[in-house]
């Protein structure tokens, strides 16, 4: 019985997240009251507040889940690919494929920056998670002797900046396709890898 209850709780939470995401993309974050999320979900008000404190809390959960999905995809690739150079380049393909496959989450991420201090804090936590992961992987390549000694944090920040810019061009400006976005990120990482890799 407790397992069934736990599964039901997870399904309810997931339903609330999906409804919120749909409405945030359709109407905009600020134009979506909690009441609309509750109505769309078909649950009562109490159910919403069992899982989330407010609208910002649900946004934070969406962004945290998105970051976890990206990192999980990269980790899965790491298990199969041991070549550090190839891993450095191809994990960016994995990252951008997760963005491309989750258009609504990508749109939410691309459009809510600067809306409020609380939202910017949610975005900072999302990006800090990615930056920590990117930095760790560059430092790993340095420790293994595959990469030149470079300050890892600025490189990680430049990686995220390129990803964000190209994501913005795809999602907001509609100036490139998702395939072009991915290929541009890969091209950038191939160039970056040439500078990072030690010449044997």
C-alpha positions, 0 to 999 in steps of 0.5 A: 500500500505505501508503494502505491501511495508513493507512486500516486503522489509522484504522479500528482506532483508530475501532473502539476509540473506538466500543467504549470509548464504548459501554462507558463509557455502558453500564457507567460509565467507572470500571467499564470496564477496558481489558480489556473495551474490547479484548474488545469490539473483537475486537483484541489487547492490543497493538493497543489500546496501539498507539493509546492509552496507557491508559483516560484517553487514550481518554477524552481522544481521545473528548472532543477528537474531540467538540470538533472535531466541534462546532467543525467544524459551527460553521465550516461554518455560518460559511462560508454565513452572513455576518450576524454577529447571525444567526451568533451565534444560529444557531451555538448551534443548530448546537452543540446539534444536534451534542450532540443527535445524539451522545447517547452522547458527550453522556452521557459529557461530562455524567457524568464530571466530578469523577471524578478529576483526570485526567478533570477535566483532559480535560474542561478541555481539551475546554471550553477549546477551546470557550471559546477558540472562543466568545471568538474569535467574540465578539471578531470581532463586536466588531472588526467593529463589530457587537457592543458592547465587552464582555469576551468571556471572561465572555460565553463562559463564560456561554454554555458554562454554559448549554449544560452546564446544559441538556445536564445537564437533558436527558441526566442529569435527563431533565427536558427533550427534546433539542428543548427543550434546543436551543430554550432555548439559542437563546432565551438567545442571542437575549436575549444578542444583544440586549445584544451588538448595537450599535444603529444 
